[in-house]
């Protein structure tokens, strides 16, 4: 979780986990300025409905795009608190979002772990919640 522990350079990562019938997820990581966004969306595999998976992926990508736009607009109009980063994680194991200092402490990381254990995969709802938080900033 380097994007939580320290201020790092911006990057984007797109990856696919699995192979053939064991295909599991699409991963998209975007660390850009005050945003650290980590998505893991179910995709593929012999037991998944391809149309439902495609719709879900499109919905998540749409919400992620809205979040990126909202953060960029809030950042360029100086509505975000300096030194903070919006951490958003949507994964098969849990989802959460939280404003963190760019160099988070151990207790910040423990709170994130607790949030992830306490929730399920709630995309795109968690992304929409984060968009509302940014627009209210």
C-alpha positions as CSV (number, residue, x, y, z in Angstrom):
1,X,0.0,0.0,0.0
2,X,2.7,2.4,-1.0
3,X,0.1,5.0,-2.1
4,X,-1.1,5.1,1.5
5,X,2.2,5.1,3.3
6,X,4.0,7.7,1.3
7,X,3.6,10.3,-1.3
8,X,4.5,8.6,-4.6
9,X,4.5,9.6,-8.3
10,X,1.3,9.2,-10.3
11,X,0.6,6.0,-12.1
12,X,-2.1,3.9,-13.8
13,X,-2.2,0.1,-13.9
14,X,-4.6,-2.2,-15.7
15,X,-4.4,-5.9,-15.2
16,X,-6.4,-9.2,-15.6
17,X,-6.2,-11.9,-12.9
18,X,-6.7,-15.5,-13.9
19,X,-6.7,-17.6,-17.0
20,X,-9.4,-19.5,-18.9
21,X,-12.0,-21.0,-16.6
22,X,-10.1,-19.6,-13.7
23,X,-10.5,-16.0,-14.9
24,X,-11.4,-13.8,-11.9
25,X,-11.0,-10.1,-12.1
26,X,-10.0,-6.9,-13.8
27,X,-7.8,-4.6,-11.8
28,X,-7.5,-0.9,-12.3
29,X,-5.2,1.2,-10.1
30,X,-5.0,5.0,-10.5
31,X,-2.8,7.1,-8.3
32,X,-3.1,10.7,-9.4
33,X,-2.4,13.7,-7.2
34,X,-4.9,13.6,-4.3
35,X,-6.6,10.3,-5.5
36,X,-5.5,6.7,-4.9
37,X,-8.1,4.5,-6.5
38,X,-7.8,0.7,-6.5
39,X,-10.5,-1.4,-8.3
40,X,-10.9,-5.2,-8.5
41,X,-14.0,-6.1,-10.5
42,X,-15.2,-9.6,-11.1
43,X,-14.7,-10.6,-14.7
44,X,-14.6,-13.7,-16.8
45,X,-14.5,-17.3,-15.8
46,X,-16.7,-20.2,-16.7
47,X,-19.2,-19.5,-13.9
48,X,-19.8,-15.8,-14.6
49,X,-22.5,-14.5,-16.9
50,X,-20.6,-12.5,-19.5
51,X,-23.3,-10.0,-20.2
52,X,-23.8,-9.3,-16.5
53,X,-20.0,-9.0,-16.0
54,X,-19.7,-6.6,-18.8
55,X,-22.5,-4.4,-17.5
56,X,-21.0,-4.4,-14.0
57,X,-17.6,-3.5,-15.4
58,X,-19.1,-0.7,-17.4
59,X,-21.0,0.7,-14.4
60,X,-17.8,0.6,-12.2
61,X,-15.7,2.3,-14.9
62,X,-18.4,4.9,-15.4
63,X,-18.5,5.7,-11.6
64,X,-14.6,5.6,-11.5
65,X,-14.6,8.2,-14.3
66,X,-17.0,10.4,-12.4
67,X,-14.8,10.1,-9.3
68,X,-11.6,11.0,-11.2
69,X,-13.3,14.0,-12.8
70,X,-14.7,15.2,-9.4
71,X,-11.3,14.9,-7.7
72,X,-9.6,16.7,-10.6
73,X,-12.2,19.6,-10.5
74,X,-12.0,19.9,-6.7
75,X,-8.2,19.9,-6.8
76,X,-7.9,22.5,-9.5
77,X,-10.4,24.8,-7.6
78,X,-8.5,24.3,-4.3
79,X,-11.4,22.7,-2.5
80,X,-9.4,19.8,-1.2
81,X,-7.4,19.9,2.0
82,X,-3.7,20.1,1.3
83,X,-1.7,17.0,2.3
84,X,-4.7,14.7,2.0
85,X,-5.3,11.9,-0.4
86,X,-8.7,10.2,-1.1
87,X,-8.1,6.4,-0.8
88,X,-10.8,4.3,-2.5
89,X,-10.7,0.5,-2.7
90,X,-13.2,-1.7,-4.3
91,X,-12.2,-5.4,-4.2
92,X,-13.6,-8.9,-4.0
93,X,-12.7,-8.9,-0.3
94,X,-14.2,-5.6,0.7
95,X,-14.6,-1.9,-0.2
96,X,-14.0,1.4,1.5
97,X,-13.0,5.0,1.0
98,X,-11.4,7.4,3.3
99,X,-9.5,10.7,3.3
100,X,-6.0,10.1,4.6
101,X,-2.8,12.1,5.1
102,X,-0.5,11.4,2.2
103,X,1.9,9.7,4.7
104,X,-0.6,7.6,6.7
105,X,0.1,6.2,10.1
106,X,-0.2,2.6,11.3
107,X,-3.5,3.4,12.9
108,X,-4.8,4.8,9.6
109,X,-3.8,1.5,7.9
110,X,-5.5,-0.6,10.7
111,X,-8.7,1.4,10.2
112,X,-8.6,0.7,6.5
113,X,-8.1,-3.0,7.2
114,X,-11.1,-3.0,9.5
115,X,-13.3,-1.2,7.0
116,X,-12.4,-3.7,4.4
117,X,-13.2,-6.7,6.6
118,X,-16.5,-5.1,7.6
119,X,-17.8,-4.6,4.1
120,X,-18.4,-6.6,1.0
121,X,-17.8,-5.6,-2.7
122,X,-20.1,-2.6,-3.0
123,X,-19.1,-1.2,-6.3
124,X,-20.4,1.0,-7.8
125,X,-22.1,2.3,-4.6
126,X,-18.8,2.9,-2.8
127,X,-17.6,5.0,-5.8
128,X,-20.8,7.0,-5.9
129,X,-20.4,7.7,-2.1
130,X,-16.9,8.9,-2.7
131,X,-18.0,11.2,-5.5
132,X,-20.6,12.8,-3.2
133,X,-17.9,13.3,-0.5
134,X,-15.6,15.0,-3.0
135,X,-18.3,17.2,-4.4
136,X,-19.2,18.2,-0.8
137,X,-15.5,19.1,-0.1
